[in-house]
């Protein structure tokens, strides 16, 4: 918990808010973070997280577009391919979150100066 004057925040809320993630997006990012040495396809992620495959597909698209996860292509022997997803550099993600929070602090300071 993070205690801020009249309200306490779970770190989950700070991460979700700063990165603009839904609850399922956050669950996906957290899962990939805990399994940082592995790559998963959407079917595996759906099973592991007990989320609908379409929810996982939207989540990986969003996380990939935000450059939080990586995607590699695995060609199938019978034709076609699968995308495999994994977390990107956790240290850089943490730095991104801290930058966002620090920018928020700057905005608060600037607005207090005008108050």
C-alpha positions in Angstrom: 0.0 0.0 0.0 1.1 3.5 -0.7 -0.3 6.0 1.7 -1.1 9.4 0.2 -2.6 11.8 2.7 -6.3 10.7 2.7 -6.1 7.7 0.4 -4.1 4.5 0.1 -3.1 3.1 -3.2 -2.1 -0.5 -4.1 0.9 -0.6 -6.3 -1.4 -2.4 -8.8 -3.5 0.8 -9.0 -0.4 2.9 -9.6 0.8 0.7 -12.4 -2.6 0.4 -14.0 -3.3 4.1 -13.8 0.2 5.2 -15.0 0.2 2.9 -18.0 -3.5 3.1 -18.8 -4.2 -0.6 -18.3 -7.4 -2.4 -17.5 -7.6 -5.1 -14.9 -7.0 -7.9 -17.4 -4.2 -6.0 -19.2 -2.5 -5.7 -15.8 -3.0 -9.4 -15.0 -1.4 -10.2 -18.4 1.6 -7.9 -17.8 2.1 -9.2 -14.3 1.9 -12.9 -15.5 4.5 -12.2 -18.2 6.6 -10.4 -15.7 6.6 -13.3 -13.4 7.5 -15.7 -16.3 10.1 -13.4 -17.9 12.2 -16.2 -19.3 9.3 -17.8 -21.3 7.3 -16.9 -24.4 3.6 -17.6 -24.6 1.0 -17.7 -27.4 -2.5 -16.3 -26.8 -4.0 -19.8 -26.3 -1.6 -20.5 -23.5 -2.1 -17.1 -21.9 -5.9 -17.6 -22.1 -5.6 -20.9 -20.3 -3.1 -19.7 -17.7 -5.0 -16.5 -16.8 -8.5 -18.0 -17.2 -9.5 -15.2 -19.5 -11.3 -15.3 -22.8 -9.0 -15.5 -25.8 -10.4 -12.3 -27.3 -9.5 -10.5 -24.0 -6.0 -11.8 -24.2 -5.7 -10.8 -27.9 -6.8 -7.2 -27.1 -4.5 -7.2 -24.1 -1.4 -8.3 -26.0 -2.1 -5.9 -28.8 -2.4 -3.0 -26.2 0.8 -4.0 -24.3 2.7 -4.6 -27.6 1.7 -1.1 -28.9 2.8 0.4 -25.6 6.2 -1.4 -26.1 5.8 -3.2 -22.8 5.9 -6.7 -24.3 7.8 -8.2 -27.2 6.4 -10.4 -30.0 8.2 -13.1 -32.0 6.8 -15.2 -34.8 7.0 -19.0 -34.8 6.3 -20.6 -38.2 4.2 -23.7 -38.2 5.2 -26.8 -40.1 1.8 -27.2 -41.5 1.7 -23.5 -42.7 0.8 -20.4 -40.9 2.5 -19.0 -37.8 2.0 -18.2 -34.1 3.0 -15.0 -32.3 4.7 -15.6 -29.0 4.7 -12.9 -26.4 7.1 -12.1 -23.5 7.8 -9.2 -21.2 10.3 -6.6 -22.3 12.9 -5.2 -19.9 11.3 -4.9 -16.5 13.8 -2.3 -15.4 12.7 0.0 -18.3 9.1 -0.6 -17.5 9.7 0.4 -13.9 11.6 3.5 -15.0 8.7 4.4 -17.4 6.2 4.2 -14.5 8.5 6.3 -12.3 8.8 8.9 -15.0 5.0 9.1 -15.3 4.6 9.4 -11.6 7.4 12.1 -11.4 5.7 14.0 -14.2 2.5 13.9 -12.2 4.3 15.3 -9.1 5.7 18.1 -11.3 2.2 19.0 -12.5 1.0 19.0 -8.9 3.9 21.3 -7.9 3.2 23.7 -10.8 -0.5 23.8 -9.9 0.2 24.4 -6.2 2.3 27.4 -7.3 -0.8 28.9 -9.0 -3.1 28.1 -6.1 
